[in-house]
Amino acid sequence: MKRGIALPHDFSSRVKAGVKLLRKHSYVRVVSHYDADGIAAAGVMVSALKRSETEFLATISKNLDRRMIDRLASEKNECILFLDMGSGQIDALEKLNTDVVILDHHKPLRDSERLVQINPHLFGLDGMRDVSASSVTFLFSTMMDDRNWQSAPIAIAGLIGDMQHLGGFSTINRAIINGAIDRGLIREVVGFKMPGKSLTDMISDSFIPYLKGISGRRGATQGFLEDLKINPSSSPSELSEPNTRKLLSALTLKLLEQGCDSDALEQLWGETMPILLPAFEGLRIDDLVDLMNACGRTGHPGVGLAVCLGDQQALKEAMTLRNEYVRDLLDHLRKVEEGAVETRMNIQVIRPANPSLAGAVCGIAMAYLLDQNKPTIAVTQSDGSSKISARGTRKLVERGLDLSESLRTAATAVGGTGGGHAIAAGATVPAEKEIEFLRKLDDITGRQLKRS
């Protein structure tokens, strides 16, 4: 029996309202975010629109700022779908002279009677754990047409890219995975989660998890494996059970010595999901996550979207982009490992050279390299603005950390904007106000964590 997805009644009603509004239009404008979750959401929606023979134009963007909203207004669209964005810009979107549907999972400013906002936070669900943007978009697509279950692997890649698997899949996300297994779209196996044809590739190219002294260093990786009396050129699947246990124990001990928490340890070993669709032959869900992240962070989100649609040439291009992305990311992380961090009373600040990698570097540094008692703030500058990415941990959130609130408050106080999730958020502030912003953010964080 193929399992479906049970939704709270009010949530289901809101999704139906969005689908009903969409069906009134023969042409739809789609705008989505450029990270893995946003690219996956776009992939799910574009596939659904193609199946329904609805014309569309899709844009994947880093920000939904005033410039983007003005551009959309000038296009005179009749219907716009916002994916993985929009709930933080509700005031501006209500002024658009068009039908608007928001499929988002970030903490909303408020609900709206003017447009259709489909956001789990409005219906008693957690947008950090229960449903990502690609999950919401997938629910929307299957309500359009049950045949859109074919996009389940894309949606699952998006929610994992949003780190919603940490601590175990919950509620709706778990139901999507179960449904995909029932329909023969994926299967679940247990093993190492890091990709790589050989053990040397798997460990030296690993950034999730990031292993101090080993990640990004092939020679050190080979020495590490030789010390364990394990052949560095062996493939992970060739390892005997005793050697698998030995290697897993050594890697776990290394992460514990780095001060990593249980969420970080989950990235070593566990359930992985090979994709059973012909267009993704030989790929796991985790591989798809890496490819979409690489495409988005290297400025090629359209390639990531094409991968979601099964384009084989795009898949080859994405694999090349992933190799470049991994090298650049590991180089940035090594600099953080070697001490490129500013420590303040309640926050720690890093300054990645590549703005496109700021969010990834911030999240990985928080999880594997830096003080687990302070959120990590990544700051880059461009066009007279300071761009902020912030990451915390679940334990910090449990102690009171809310980066969505703190970044929004601190940014607004200096003439900027901010928002997101309690555990991960972003902001943009005038460059000349950066020092004041960081001071305010430090103070607010201290109050949230009850340090002052």
C-alpha beads as a LAMMPS data file, in Angstrom:
LAMMPS data file: protein, C-alpha beads

452 atoms
451 bonds

1 atom types
1 bond types

-500.0 500.0 xlo xhi
-500.0 500.0 ylo yhi
-500.0 500.0 zlo zhi

Masses

1 110.0

Atoms # bond

1 1 1 0.000 0.000 0.000
2 1 1 1.316 3.411 -0.981
3 1 1 1.271 5.751 1.984
4 1 1 0.045 9.325 1.693
5 1 1 0.654 12.413 3.822
6 1 1 -1.702 13.499 6.587
7 1 1 -1.801 17.261 7.125
8 1 1 -3.497 19.370 9.790
9 1 1 -6.884 20.387 8.383
10 1 1 -6.207 24.128 8.342
11 1 1 -2.821 23.586 6.672
12 1 1 -4.396 21.339 4.032
13 1 1 -7.118 23.925 3.403
14 1 1 -4.520 26.628 2.844
15 1 1 -2.626 24.438 0.356
16 1 1 -5.877 23.771 -1.509
17 1 1 -6.560 27.505 -1.649
18 1 1 -3.140 28.086 -3.197
19 1 1 -3.672 25.353 -5.794
20 1 1 -7.112 26.751 -6.663
21 1 1 -5.626 30.210 -7.204
22 1 1 -2.811 28.833 -9.347
23 1 1 -5.232 26.952 -11.598
24 1 1 -6.879 30.208 -12.619
25 1 1 -3.760 31.131 -14.582
26 1 1 -2.209 29.772 -17.772
27 1 1 1.115 31.524 -17.033
28 1 1 2.931 31.656 -13.681
29 1 1 6.042 33.530 -12.531
30 1 1 8.230 31.479 -10.136
31 1 1 10.876 32.994 -7.840
32 1 1 12.926 30.784 -5.533
33 1 1 15.997 30.903 -3.292
34 1 1 19.440 29.802 -4.474
35 1 1 20.361 27.269 -1.768
36 1 1 19.721 23.525 -2.029
37 1 1 16.256 23.767 -0.488
38 1 1 15.282 26.629 -2.793
39 1 1 16.654 24.968 -5.939
40 1 1 14.862 21.742 -5.007
41 1 1 11.617 23.654 -4.423
42 1 1 11.987 25.230 -7.869
43 1 1 12.667 21.799 -9.384
44 1 1 9.538 20.343 -7.815
45 1 1 7.366 23.272 -8.901
46 1 1 8.706 23.522 -12.447
47 1 1 8.144 19.784 -12.937
48 1 1 4.560 20.183 -11.722
49 1 1 3.913 23.174 -13.988
50 1 1 5.320 21.302 -16.984
51 1 1 3.118 18.309 -16.201
52 1 1 0.040 20.565 -16.009
53 1 1 1.074 22.307 -19.260
54 1 1 1.181 25.671 -17.477
55 1 1 3.573 28.210 -18.983
56 1 1 6.092 29.655 -16.558
57 1 1 9.233 31.694 -16.100
58 1 1 11.478 30.715 -13.183
59 1 1 14.152 32.833 -11.476
60 1 1 16.453 31.652 -8.701
61 1 1 17.696 34.542 -6.574
62 1 1 19.947 35.130 -3.579
63 1 1 17.601 37.724 -2.127
64 1 1 14.052 38.953 -2.296
65 1 1 14.922 42.621 -1.852
66 1 1 13.319 45.872 -2.958
67 1 1 15.071 45.719 -6.329
68 1 1 13.713 42.239 -7.085
69 1 1 10.197 43.133 -5.954
70 1 1 10.202 46.290 -8.121
71 1 1 11.386 44.211 -11.080
72 1 1 8.540 41.740 -10.595
73 1 1 6.019 44.579 -10.313
74 1 1 7.237 46.054 -13.606
75 1 1 6.678 42.730 -15.385
76 1 1 2.921 42.967 -14.855
77 1 1 2.581 39.300 -13.883
78 1 1 -0.848 37.861 -13.155
79 1 1 0.393 35.237 -10.675
80 1 1 3.695 34.883 -8.818
81 1 1 4.835 31.907 -6.759
82 1 1 7.524 32.642 -4.155
83 1 1 9.416 29.565 -2.959
84 1 1 11.665 29.468 0.131
85 1 1 11.165 33.213 0.520
86 1 1 8.391 35.746 0.951
87 1 1 7.185 35.302 4.527
88 1 1 9.697 37.911 5.677
89 1 1 8.639 40.389 2.969
90 1 1 4.873 40.125 3.383
91 1 1 4.284 43.891 3.590
92 1 1 5.937 44.555 0.223
93 1 1 4.388 41.537 -1.510
94 1 1 0.883 42.566 -0.479
95 1 1 1.346 45.719 -2.576
96 1 1 1.962 43.776 -5.791
97 1 1 -0.949 44.118 -8.205
98 1 1 -1.092 40.392 -8.861
99 1 1 -2.123 37.086 -7.347
100 1 1 0.592 35.859 -4.991
101 1 1 1.239 32.430 -3.451
102 1 1 4.054 32.067 -0.894
103 1 1 5.470 28.597 -0.193
104 1 1 7.926 29.267 2.614
105 1 1 9.096 27.789 5.911
106 1 1 10.944 30.725 7.494
107 1 1 9.374 32.406 10.493
108 1 1 6.627 34.673 9.089
109 1 1 6.077 38.270 10.122
110 1 1 2.326 37.607 10.166
111 1 1 -0.450 35.975 8.152
112 1 1 -2.192 37.772 5.293
113 1 1 -5.700 38.073 3.876
114 1 1 -4.405 39.719 0.699
115 1 1 -2.357 36.746 -0.585
116 1 1 -2.067 32.991 -0.011
117 1 1 0.754 32.261 2.407
118 1 1 1.490 28.571 2.965
119 1 1 3.921 28.416 5.871
120 1 1 4.098 25.623 8.489
121 1 1 4.608 28.095 11.349
122 1 1 1.054 29.360 10.817
123 1 1 -0.370 25.888 11.473
124 1 1 1.490 24.611 14.526
125 1 1 4.388 23.048 12.635
126 1 1 8.094 23.813 12.905
127 1 1 9.737 25.180 9.754
128 1 1 13.154 24.125 11.057
129 1 1 12.236 20.488 11.679
130 1 1 8.900 19.399 10.222
131 1 1 8.763 20.977 6.770
132 1 1 11.255 22.737 4.509
133 1 1 10.462 24.906 1.484
134 1 1 10.898 21.944 -0.861
135 1 1 8.619 19.888 1.412
136 1 1 5.911 22.573 1.307
137 1 1 6.274 22.868 -2.461
138 1 1 6.072 19.095 -2.805
139 1 1 2.823 18.998 -0.795
140 1 1 1.474 21.726 -3.051
141 1 1 2.513 19.838 -6.189
142 1 1 0.940 16.532 -5.133
143 1 1 -2.306 18.361 -4.428
144 1 1 -2.090 19.638 -8.010
145 1 1 -1.593 16.113 -9.367
146 1 1 -0.721 12.850 -7.629
147 1 1 1.710 12.066 -10.458
148 1 1 4.003 14.713 -8.977
149 1 1 5.117 12.123 -6.426
150 1 1 7.874 11.527 -9.004
151 1 1 9.530 14.662 -7.596
152 1 1 9.798 13.224 -4.070
153 1 1 13.577 12.537 -4.325
154 1 1 14.150 16.200 -5.245
155 1 1 12.085 17.371 -2.280
156 1 1 13.943 15.004 0.057
157 1 1 17.281 16.358 -1.194
158 1 1 16.031 19.869 -0.435
159 1 1 14.964 19.127 3.112
160 1 1 18.253 17.353 3.827
161 1 1 20.099 20.301 2.322
162 1 1 18.245 22.406 4.880
163 1 1 19.596 20.086 7.619
164 1 1 16.119 18.913 8.625
165 1 1 17.354 15.334 9.004
166 1 1 19.440 16.103 12.089
167 1 1 17.921 14.424 15.115
168 1 1 15.824 12.182 12.874
169 1 1 13.139 12.971 10.305
170 1 1 9.884 14.172 11.802
171 1 1 6.219 14.237 10.813
172 1 1 5.676 15.426 7.241
173 1 1 9.274 14.983 6.080
174 1 1 9.223 11.366 7.261
175 1 1 5.915 10.811 5.446
176 1 1 7.413 12.062 2.172
177 1 1 10.329 9.629 2.545
178 1 1 8.029 6.709 3.384
179 1 1 5.834 7.517 0.397
180 1 1 8.852 7.678 -1.905
181 1 1 10.030 4.254 -0.699
182 1 1 6.559 2.778 -1.231
183 1 1 6.533 4.075 -4.797
184 1 1 9.989 2.665 -5.606
185 1 1 11.588 6.081 -6.052
186 1 1 14.304 5.620 -3.409
187 1 1 15.485 2.995 -0.959
188 1 1 17.209 3.291 2.403
189 1 1 20.544 1.677 3.237
190 1 1 22.978 2.191 6.108
191 1 1 26.571 3.241 5.583
192 1 1 29.033 6.128 5.447
193 1 1 27.254 9.313 4.439
194 1 1 30.234 11.063 2.835
195 1 1 30.639 10.500 -0.917
196 1 1 33.825 9.199 -2.512
197 1 1 35.033 6.329 -4.691
198 1 1 37.988 5.625 -2.396
199 1 1 38.429 6.104 1.339
200 1 1 41.038 8.802 0.634
201 1 1 38.556 10.702 -1.542
202 1 1 35.763 10.223 0.985
203 1 1 37.718 11.603 3.938
204 1 1 40.004 14.202 2.349
205 1 1 37.093 15.803 0.432
206 1 1 34.779 15.720 3.439
207 1 1 33.436 19.055 4.681
208 1 1 30.315 17.639 6.329
209 1 1 31.714 16.474 8.624
210 1 1 34.855 18.621 8.604
211 1 1 37.746 16.750 10.227
212 1 1 40.497 18.928 11.659
213 1 1 43.920 18.196 10.239
214 1 1 42.507 15.796 7.644
215 1 1 39.806 17.443 5.515
216 1 1 41.379 18.996 2.432
217 1 1 44.684 17.168 2.997
218 1 1 45.158 13.967 0.969
219 1 1 48.563 13.157 2.461
220 1 1 47.287 13.489 6.020
221 1 1 44.256 11.388 5.134
222 1 1 46.379 8.589 3.720
223 1 1 48.599 8.670 6.811
224 1 1 45.518 8.529 9.062
225 1 1 44.227 5.448 7.232
226 1 1 47.625 3.737 7.153
227 1 1 47.937 4.222 10.920
228 1 1 44.661 2.307 11.206
229 1 1 46.141 -0.369 8.892
230 1 1 43.401 0.326 6.334
231 1 1 44.201 0.554 2.615
232 1 1 43.645 4.222 1.578
233 1 1 42.686 3.230 -1.969
234 1 1 39.899 0.879 -0.847
235 1 1 36.346 1.881 -1.657
236 1 1 33.958 2.306 1.310
237 1 1 31.878 -0.627 0.058
238 1 1 34.949 -2.931 0.078
239 1 1 35.684 -2.468 3.776
240 1 1 35.301 -5.510 5.984
241 1 1 32.971 -5.168 8.936
242 1 1 35.869 -5.006 11.474
243 1 1 37.633 -2.286 9.462
244 1 1 34.376 -0.386 9.020
245 1 1 33.893 -0.377 12.794
246 1 1 37.530 0.612 13.331
247 1 1 37.335 3.538 10.892
248 1 1 33.973 4.721 12.182
249 1 1 35.264 4.656 15.767
250 1 1 38.393 6.629 14.813
251 1 1 36.404 9.277 12.944
252 1 1 33.864 9.558 15.761
253 1 1 36.645 9.993 18.329
254 1 1 38.200 12.706 16.169
255 1 1 34.917 14.649 16.017
256 1 1 34.400 14.285 19.764
257 1 1 37.893 15.686 20.327
258 1 1 36.823 18.669 18.194
259 1 1 33.962 19.283 20.624
260 1 1 31.242 18.372 18.127
261 1 1 27.753 17.529 19.358
262 1 1 25.502 14.613 18.397
263 1 1 24.134 16.418 15.326
264 1 1 27.637 16.583 13.867
265 1 1 28.248 12.893 14.559
266 1 1 25.101 11.995 12.602
267 1 1 26.815 13.131 9.406
268 1 1 29.314 10.260 9.546
269 1 1 27.158 7.176 9.394
270 1 1 23.502 6.319 9.024
271 1 1 20.717 5.999 6.519
272 1 1 21.543 6.969 2.954
273 1 1 19.060 6.922 0.090
274 1 1 20.028 5.717 -3.396
275 1 1 17.712 7.229 -6.022
276 1 1 15.986 4.639 -8.217
277 1 1 14.874 6.931 -11.062
278 1 1 16.789 6.416 -14.359
279 1 1 17.729 10.122 -14.647
280 1 1 19.639 9.871 -11.341
281 1 1 21.176 6.424 -11.755
282 1 1 24.076 5.857 -9.366
283 1 1 23.297 8.925 -7.253
284 1 1 22.236 9.090 -3.638
285 1 1 20.083 11.824 -2.158
286 1 1 23.217 13.166 -0.415
287 1 1 24.978 13.439 -3.791
288 1 1 22.070 15.458 -5.148
289 1 1 22.280 17.777 -2.135
290 1 1 25.983 18.382 -2.811
291 1 1 25.339 19.102 -6.480
292 1 1 22.564 21.612 -5.780
293 1 1 24.616 23.353 -3.094
294 1 1 27.576 23.575 -5.457
295 1 1 25.480 25.003 -8.281
296 1 1 23.842 27.588 -6.053
297 1 1 26.991 28.685 -4.246
298 1 1 29.083 28.972 -7.415
299 1 1 26.544 31.190 -9.153
300 1 1 25.017 28.514 -11.405
301 1 1 21.596 27.821 -9.812
302 1 1 20.075 27.268 -13.242
303 1 1 22.334 24.238 -13.697
304 1 1 21.064 22.912 -10.369
305 1 1 17.483 23.387 -11.514
306 1 1 18.236 21.553 -14.764
307 1 1 19.729 18.675 -12.738
308 1 1 16.455 18.451 -10.804
309 1 1 14.656 18.121 -14.125
310 1 1 16.862 15.177 -15.162
311 1 1 19.091 16.971 -17.702
312 1 1 22.140 14.725 -18.188
313 1 1 24.401 17.434 -19.629
314 1 1 23.580 19.629 -16.645
315 1 1 24.439 16.719 -14.360
316 1 1 27.929 16.506 -15.858
317 1 1 28.390 20.260 -15.515
318 1 1 27.164 20.155 -11.910
319 1 1 29.724 17.487 -11.041
320 1 1 32.510 19.743 -12.342
321 1 1 31.102 22.658 -10.359
322 1 1 30.977 20.457 -7.262
323 1 1 34.695 19.698 -7.523
324 1 1 35.495 23.418 -7.757
325 1 1 33.094 24.185 -4.905
326 1 1 34.643 21.568 -2.606
327 1 1 38.173 22.879 -3.192
328 1 1 37.158 26.484 -2.506
329 1 1 35.067 25.560 0.523
330 1 1 37.833 23.458 2.082
331 1 1 40.299 26.300 1.546
332 1 1 37.998 28.710 3.411
333 1 1 37.438 26.224 6.235
334 1 1 41.144 25.573 6.625
335 1 1 41.672 29.308 7.226
336 1 1 39.031 29.240 9.974
337 1 1 40.683 26.138 11.432
338 1 1 43.981 28.037 11.504
339 1 1 42.459 30.878 13.525
340 1 1 40.671 33.326 11.204
341 1 1 37.941 34.182 13.726
342 1 1 37.062 37.229 15.837
343 1 1 35.794 36.261 19.283
344 1 1 33.350 38.576 21.053
345 1 1 31.499 38.244 24.331
346 1 1 28.498 36.329 22.967
347 1 1 29.198 35.753 19.258
348 1 1 32.118 34.704 17.037
349 1 1 32.704 36.386 13.684
350 1 1 34.338 35.053 10.518
351 1 1 34.913 36.904 7.237
352 1 1 34.897 34.541 4.235
353 1 1 36.582 35.945 1.124
354 1 1 33.892 34.509 -1.166
355 1 1 30.420 35.923 -0.328
356 1 1 28.700 33.023 -2.088
357 1 1 30.267 30.570 0.359
358 1 1 29.525 32.593 3.502
359 1 1 26.484 30.598 4.585
360 1 1 28.134 27.225 4.002
361 1 1 31.377 28.231 5.722
362 1 1 29.421 29.690 8.639
363 1 1 27.337 26.557 9.175
364 1 1 30.240 24.127 8.902
365 1 1 32.501 26.226 11.117
366 1 1 29.753 26.397 13.740
367 1 1 29.256 22.632 13.701
368 1 1 32.857 21.424 13.512
369 1 1 35.436 24.105 14.256
370 1 1 34.355 26.835 16.633
371 1 1 33.036 27.386 20.153
372 1 1 29.724 25.559 20.519
373 1 1 28.576 28.055 23.168
374 1 1 28.386 31.039 20.804
375 1 1 26.592 31.450 17.465
376 1 1 28.821 32.013 14.439
377 1 1 28.367 35.133 12.325
378 1 1 29.813 35.352 8.792
379 1 1 30.264 38.847 7.358
380 1 1 31.023 39.801 3.759
381 1 1 30.740 43.139 1.950
382 1 1 29.516 44.096 -1.514
383 1 1 27.880 47.146 -3.126
384 1 1 28.058 49.224 0.037
385 1 1 26.318 46.610 2.171
386 1 1 27.426 44.061 4.729
387 1 1 25.838 40.660 4.149
388 1 1 25.357 38.575 7.272
389 1 1 24.906 34.819 7.645
390 1 1 24.408 33.441 11.145
391 1 1 24.291 29.867 12.457
392 1 1 23.680 28.368 15.881
393 1 1 23.084 24.881 17.265
394 1 1 19.982 23.127 18.533
395 1 1 21.393 23.280 22.061
396 1 1 21.798 27.059 21.822
397 1 1 18.232 27.374 20.537
398 1 1 17.035 25.304 23.488
399 1 1 18.826 27.810 25.768
400 1 1 16.971 30.721 24.166
401 1 1 18.900 31.640 21.013
402 1 1 16.688 33.018 18.225
403 1 1 18.829 34.270 15.354
404 1 1 15.777 35.214 13.309
405 1 1 14.676 37.646 15.981
406 1 1 18.130 38.921 16.925
407 1 1 19.247 39.582 13.339
408 1 1 15.951 41.226 12.451
409 1 1 16.077 43.468 15.520
410 1 1 19.750 44.430 15.204
411 1 1 19.509 44.981 11.437
412 1 1 16.344 47.079 11.640
413 1 1 17.983 49.272 14.287
414 1 1 20.726 50.269 11.832
415 1 1 18.565 50.596 8.713
416 1 1 18.897 47.048 7.400
417 1 1 16.766 43.925 7.137
418 1 1 17.060 40.436 8.587
419 1 1 15.230 37.227 9.400
420 1 1 15.165 33.461 8.940
421 1 1 15.080 30.679 11.522
422 1 1 16.020 30.559 15.194
423 1 1 19.005 28.354 14.311
424 1 1 19.995 29.977 10.999
425 1 1 19.303 33.467 9.721
426 1 1 20.632 36.242 7.515
427 1 1 20.693 40.023 7.294
428 1 1 21.819 42.911 5.115
429 1 1 22.960 46.187 6.696
430 1 1 24.715 49.341 5.432
431 1 1 28.469 48.691 5.440
432 1 1 29.138 51.773 7.560
433 1 1 26.768 50.387 10.212
434 1 1 28.421 46.953 10.422
435 1 1 30.273 47.599 13.710
436 1 1 27.142 48.990 15.349
437 1 1 25.109 46.048 14.059
438 1 1 27.566 43.491 15.474
439 1 1 27.604 45.282 18.822
440 1 1 23.806 45.217 19.009
441 1 1 23.702 41.588 17.895
442 1 1 26.243 40.656 20.559
443 1 1 24.129 42.377 23.232
444 1 1 20.863 40.782 22.094
445 1 1 22.480 37.335 21.931
446 1 1 23.767 37.761 25.473
447 1 1 20.267 38.562 26.698
448 1 1 18.778 35.603 24.827
449 1 1 21.349 33.268 26.380
450 1 1 20.930 35.023 29.730
451 1 1 24.589 36.010 29.976
452 1 1 23.921 39.672 30.738

Bonds

1 1 1 2
2 1 2 3
3 1 3 4
4 1 4 5
5 1 5 6
6 1 6 7
7 1 7 8
8 1 8 9
9 1 9 10
10 1 10 11
11 1 11 12
12 1 12 13
13 1 13 14
14 1 14 15
15 1 15 16
16 1 16 17
17 1 17 18
18 1 18 19
19 1 19 20
20 1 20 21
21 1 21 22
22 1 22 23
23 1 23 24
24 1 24 25
25 1 25 26
26 1 26 27
27 1 27 28
28 1 28 29
29 1 29 30
30 1 30 31
31 1 31 32
32 1 32 33
33 1 33 34
34 1 34 35
35 1 35 36
36 1 36 37
37 1 37 38
38 1 38 39
39 1 39 40
40 1 40 41
41 1 41 42
42 1 42 43
43 1 43 44
44 1 44 45
45 1 45 46
46 1 46 47
47 1 47 48
48 1 48 49
49 1 49 50
50 1 50 51
51 1 51 52
52 1 52 53
53 1 53 54
54 1 54 55
55 1 55 56
56 1 56 57
57 1 57 58
58 1 58 59
59 1 59 60
60 1 60 61
61 1 61 62
62 1 62 63
63 1 63 64
64 1 64 65
65 1 65 66
66 1 66 67
67 1 67 68
68 1 68 69
69 1 69 70
70 1 70 71
71 1 71 72
72 1 72 73
73 1 73 74
74 1 74 75
75 1 75 76
76 1 76 77
77 1 77 78
78 1 78 79
79 1 79 80
80 1 80 81
81 1 81 82
82 1 82 83
83 1 83 84
84 1 84 85
85 1 85 86
86 1 86 87
87 1 87 88
88 1 88 89
89 1 89 90
90 1 90 91
91 1 91 92
92 1 92 93
93 1 93 94
94 1 94 95
95 1 95 96
96 1 96 97
97 1 97 98
98 1 98 99
99 1 99 100
100 1 100 101
101 1 101 102
102 1 102 103
103 1 103 104
104 1 104 105
105 1 105 106
106 1 106 107
107 1 107 108
108 1 108 109
109 1 109 110
110 1 110 111
111 1 111 112
112 1 112 113
113 1 113 114
114 1 114 115
115 1 115 116
116 1 116 117
117 1 117 118
118 1 118 119
119 1 119 120
120 1 120 121
121 1 121 122
122 1 122 123
123 1 123 124
124 1 124 125
125 1 125 126
126 1 126 127
127 1 127 128
128 1 128 129
129 1 129 130
130 1 130 131
131 1 131 132
132 1 132 133
133 1 133 134
134 1 134 135
135 1 135 136
136 1 136 137
137 1 137 138
138 1 138 139
139 1 139 140
140 1 140 141
141 1 141 142
142 1 142 143
143 1 143 144
144 1 144 145
145 1 145 146
146 1 146 147
147 1 147 148
148 1 148 149
149 1 149 150
150 1 150 151
151 1 151 152
152 1 152 153
153 1 153 154
154 1 154 155
155 1 155 156
156 1 156 157
157 1 157 158
158 1 158 159
159 1 159 160
160 1 160 161
161 1 161 162
162 1 162 163
163 1 163 164
164 1 164 165
165 1 165 166
166 1 166 167
167 1 167 168
168 1 168 169
169 1 169 170
170 1 170 171
171 1 171 172
172 1 172 173
173 1 173 174
174 1 174 175
175 1 175 176
176 1 176 177
177 1 177 178
178 1 178 179
179 1 179 180
180 1 180 181
181 1 181 182
182 1 182 183
183 1 183 184
184 1 184 185
185 1 185 186
186 1 186 187
187 1 187 188
188 1 188 189
189 1 189 190
190 1 190 191
191 1 191 192
192 1 192 193
193 1 193 194
194 1 194 195
195 1 195 196
196 1 196 197
197 1 197 198
198 1 198 199
199 1 199 200
200 1 200 201
201 1 201 202
202 1 202 203
203 1 203 204
204 1 204 205
205 1 205 206
206 1 206 207
207 1 207 208
208 1 208 209
209 1 209 210
210 1 210 211
211 1 211 212
212 1 212 213
213 1 213 214
214 1 214 215
215 1 215 216
216 1 216 217
217 1 217 218
218 1 218 219
219 1 219 220
220 1 220 221
221 1 221 222
222 1 222 223
223 1 223 224
224 1 224 225
225 1 225 226
226 1 226 227
227 1 227 228
228 1 228 229
229 1 229 230
230 1 230 231
231 1 231 232
232 1 232 233
233 1 233 234
234 1 234 235
235 1 235 236
236 1 236 237
237 1 237 238
238 1 238 239
239 1 239 240
240 1 240 241
241 1 241 242
242 1 242 243
243 1 243 244
244 1 244 245
245 1 245 246
246 1 246 247
247 1 247 248
248 1 248 249
249 1 249 250
250 1 250 251
251 1 251 252
252 1 252 253
253 1 253 254
254 1 254 255
255 1 255 256
256 1 256 257
257 1 257 258
258 1 258 259
259 1 259 260
260 1 260 261
261 1 261 262
262 1 262 263
263 1 263 264
264 1 264 265
265 1 265 266
266 1 266 267
267 1 267 268
268 1 268 269
269 1 269 270
270 1 270 271
271 1 271 272
272 1 272 273
273 1 273 274
274 1 274 275
275 1 275 276
276 1 276 277
277 1 277 278
278 1 278 279
279 1 279 280
280 1 280 281
281 1 281 282
282 1 282 283
283 1 283 284
284 1 284 285
285 1 285 286
286 1 286 287
287 1 287 288
288 1 288 289
289 1 289 290
290 1 290 291
291 1 291 292
292 1 292 293
293 1 293 294
294 1 294 295
295 1 295 296
296 1 296 297
297 1 297 298
298 1 298 299
299 1 299 300
300 1 300 301
301 1 301 302
302 1 302 303
303 1 303 304
304 1 304 305
305 1 305 306
306 1 306 307
307 1 307 308
308 1 308 309
309 1 309 310
310 1 310 311
311 1 311 312
312 1 312 313
313 1 313 314
314 1 314 315
315 1 315 316
316 1 316 317
317 1 317 318
318 1 318 319
319 1 319 320
320 1 320 321
321 1 321 322
322 1 322 323
323 1 323 324
324 1 324 325
325 1 325 326
326 1 326 327
327 1 327 328
328 1 328 329
329 1 329 330
330 1 330 331
331 1 331 332
332 1 332 333
333 1 333 334
334 1 334 335
335 1 335 336
336 1 336 337
337 1 337 338
338 1 338 339
339 1 339 340
340 1 340 341
341 1 341 342
342 1 342 343
343 1 343 344
344 1 344 345
345 1 345 346
346 1 346 347
347 1 347 348
348 1 348 349
349 1 349 350
350 1 350 351
351 1 351 352
352 1 352 353
353 1 353 354
354 1 354 355
355 1 355 356
356 1 356 357
357 1 357 358
358 1 358 359
359 1 359 360
360 1 360 361
361 1 361 362
362 1 362 363
363 1 363 364
364 1 364 365
365 1 365 366
366 1 366 367
367 1 367 368
368 1 368 369
369 1 369 370
370 1 370 371
371 1 371 372
372 1 372 373
373 1 373 374
374 1 374 375
375 1 375 376
376 1 376 377
377 1 377 378
378 1 378 379
379 1 379 380
380 1 380 381
381 1 381 382
382 1 382 383
383 1 383 384
384 1 384 385
385 1 385 386
386 1 386 387
387 1 387 388
388 1 388 389
389 1 389 390
390 1 390 391
391 1 391 392
392 1 392 393
393 1 393 394
394 1 394 395
395 1 395 396
396 1 396 397
397 1 397 398
398 1 398 399
399 1 399 400
400 1 400 401
401 1 401 402
402 1 402 403
403 1 403 404
404 1 404 405
405 1 405 406
406 1 406 407
407 1 407 408
408 1 408 409
409 1 409 410
410 1 410 411
411 1 411 412
412 1 412 413
413 1 413 414
414 1 414 415
415 1 415 416
416 1 416 417
417 1 417 418
418 1 418 419
419 1 419 420
420 1 420 421
421 1 421 422
422 1 422 423
423 1 423 424
424 1 424 425
425 1 425 426
426 1 426 427
427 1 427 428
428 1 428 429
429 1 429 430
430 1 430 431
431 1 431 432
432 1 432 433
433 1 433 434
434 1 434 435
435 1 435 436
436 1 436 437
437 1 437 438
438 1 438 439
439 1 439 440
440 1 440 441
441 1 441 442
442 1 442 443
443 1 443 444
444 1 444 445
445 1 445 446
446 1 446 447
447 1 447 448
448 1 448 449
449 1 449 450
450 1 450 451
451 1 451 452
